Structure formats: C-alpha cells, structure tokens
C-alpha cells in the first residue's frame, strides 16, 4: 500500500523572493523559466506547508500563480521592501472575494 502524505508531514516554509530575503542572486537576474521551475518544484513537494512569494515576482508568472488552487502548500503573496503589496493583484484574495460575491 502506497503511503500518503499527511498534513503533519508538511513542516517547511518555502520562499520565492528577492534580494531583500538574502537570496544568492537578485530576481531581476533570474529568468522567468527559473521562477516557474521553482514554483512548480515547491508546489509539488509534500513537505512544504506554506509557499511565500513576493508579489512582484508572482506577477512575472501570473498565469501559473492564478491557476494554482491547491490547499497545500498554502500560497501567500507578500510585499518586498521595494514593491508594496497590491491587493488587486493577489490571486488568493481574488478567489476569496469571488466566493463572497464581492
């Protein structure tokens, strides 16, 4: 019998962020395909509970972010020091507003 991953096995936090998060290279140097690959890797892992992504980086792969609808890992768009948070761009917030008819 194949073992399934339980929620208790999800104990890691992953971040796709910019230089403000002490990344090795700045996001401006990172190709969109690399960002997409990191997003796919993190959202498929069974040990990650939460994926944080800087909103301005999420904008670079917006179609992929908007398609993501899994409960785990939970996806949260966050501001960076140089890019303030814009609620109108947050895919999760848009889905919540749609559910409540806003």
C-alpha positions as CSV (number, residue, x, y, z in Angstrom):
1,X,0.0,0.0,0.0
2,X,1.4,3.4,-1.0
3,X,1.8,5.8,1.9
4,X,0.1,9.1,1.6
5,X,1.5,12.3,2.9
6,X,-0.4,13.7,5.9
7,X,-0.6,17.3,6.8
8,X,1.7,16.7,9.8
9,X,4.5,15.9,7.3
10,X,4.2,19.4,5.9
11,X,6.5,21.3,8.2
12,X,8.6,23.5,5.9
13,X,8.2,27.1,4.6
14,X,9.4,27.9,1.1
15,X,10.2,31.4,-0.2
16,X,10.5,32.7,-3.7
17,X,11.8,36.2,-3.0
18,X,14.1,39.0,-4.0
19,X,17.4,40.2,-2.6
20,X,15.6,41.5,0.5
21,X,15.3,37.9,1.6
22,X,19.1,37.3,1.2
23,X,18.8,35.3,-2.0
24,X,22.0,34.4,-3.8
25,X,21.1,36.4,-6.9
26,X,18.6,39.1,-7.4
27,X,15.3,38.3,-9.1
28,X,16.0,40.7,-11.9
29,X,18.8,38.4,-12.9
30,X,16.5,35.3,-12.8
31,X,14.8,34.1,-15.9
32,X,11.0,33.6,-15.8
33,X,11.6,29.9,-16.7
34,X,13.7,29.6,-13.5
35,X,11.0,31.2,-11.4
36,X,8.4,28.9,-13.0
37,X,10.5,25.8,-12.2
38,X,11.0,26.9,-8.6
39,X,7.3,27.4,-8.2
40,X,6.5,24.0,-9.7
41,X,9.0,22.3,-7.5
42,X,7.8,23.9,-4.3
43,X,4.1,23.4,-5.0
44,X,4.7,19.7,-5.8
45,X,6.7,18.9,-2.7
46,X,4.9,17.1,0.1
47,X,6.9,18.6,3.0
48,X,6.1,22.2,2.3
49,X,3.2,23.8,4.2
50,X,3.4,27.4,3.0
51,X,4.9,29.0,-0.1
52,X,5.6,32.7,0.2
53,X,6.2,34.6,-3.0
54,X,7.0,38.3,-3.4
55,X,4.0,39.8,-5.3
56,X,6.1,41.4,-7.9
57,X,7.7,38.0,-8.7
58,X,4.3,36.4,-8.8
59,X,3.4,39.0,-11.5
60,X,6.2,37.5,-13.7
61,X,4.4,34.1,-13.6
62,X,0.9,35.3,-13.0
63,X,-0.9,32.7,-15.2
64,X,0.8,29.9,-13.3
65,X,0.1,31.5,-9.9
66,X,-3.6,32.1,-10.9
67,X,-4.0,28.5,-11.9
68,X,-2.7,27.2,-8.6
69,X,-5.7,26.1,-6.4
70,X,-4.3,23.5,-4.0
71,X,-4.8,23.9,-0.3
72,X,-1.2,22.8,0.4
73,X,1.2,24.3,0.2
74,X,-0.7,27.4,1.0
75,X,0.3,30.2,-1.3
76,X,0.8,33.7,0.1
77,X,1.8,36.7,-1.9
78,X,3.9,39.1,0.1
79,X,5.4,42.6,-0.4
80,X,9.1,43.2,-0.7
81,X,11.0,46.2,0.6
82,X,10.9,47.9,-2.9
83,X,7.5,46.7,-4.0
84,X,4.4,47.4,-1.8
85,X,1.6,44.9,-1.7
86,X,-1.3,45.5,-4.1
87,X,-4.5,43.6,-3.1
88,X,-5.9,43.9,-6.6
89,X,-3.2,41.6,-7.9
90,X,-3.4,38.9,-5.3
91,X,-4.8,35.7,-6.8
92,X,-5.8,34.2,-3.5
93,X,-7.6,37.4,-2.4
94,X,-9.4,37.5,-5.8
95,X,-10.7,33.9,-5.2
96,X,-11.9,34.7,-1.7
97,X,-13.7,37.8,-3.0
98,X,-15.3,35.8,-5.7
99,X,-16.6,33.3,-3.2
100,X,-18.2,36.0,-1.1
101,X,-19.6,37.7,-4.2
102,X,-17.5,40.9,-3.9
